[in-house]
Amino acid sequence: MPNYTYTCPTCDEFTIRQSMNDIHNNVSCPECGHLSKRVYTAFQTYGMDSKLKNRIEQGQQPKLVTKDKLPQQNRATTNAVRPWMAGH
């Protein structure tokens, strides 16, 4: 079973062993019981350059995309010379 790291708003970070089938977004802190969020970290980065390490760790965090931030796709206009061949 892998280790997962969480951060508590009142305590500090803590690491627990959980099954991969469990939900890993939020868990209760083992010391105070507050809801704690998961911290995404890259593994075995202690010997890396700090800039590369930060870039890897930022890439581990899931990005939330909303509909208003998606690129607007314009529909291509077609000049149908032969209307009976629509879709060909």
NORGI-V168203 format. One record per pair of residues at least 4 apart in sequence whose ideal C-beta (glycine too) atoms are under 6 Angstrom apart, sorted by sequence separation. I is the first residue (numbers start at 0). GAP is how many residues later the second one is. D is the distance in whole Angstrom. If there is no record, write none. Layout:
i={I;I}
gap={GAP;GAP}
d={D;D}
This chain:
i={17;28;47;64;27;28;47;6;28;4;5;44;25;26;4;25;2;24;2;3;23;41;41;0;40;0;10;41;3;10;39;5;7;10;39;9;9;8;7;7;6;5;5;6;4;4}
gap={4;4;4;4;5;5;5;6;7;8;8;8;9;9;10;11;12;13;14;14;14;14;15;16;16;18;18;18;20;20;20;21;21;21;21;22;24;25;26;28;29;30;32;32;34;36}
d={5;6;5;6;5;5;5;5;5;6;6;4;5;6;5;6;5;6;6;5;5;4;5;5;6;5;6;6;5;5;4;6;4;6;5;5;6;6;6;4;6;4;6;5;5;6}
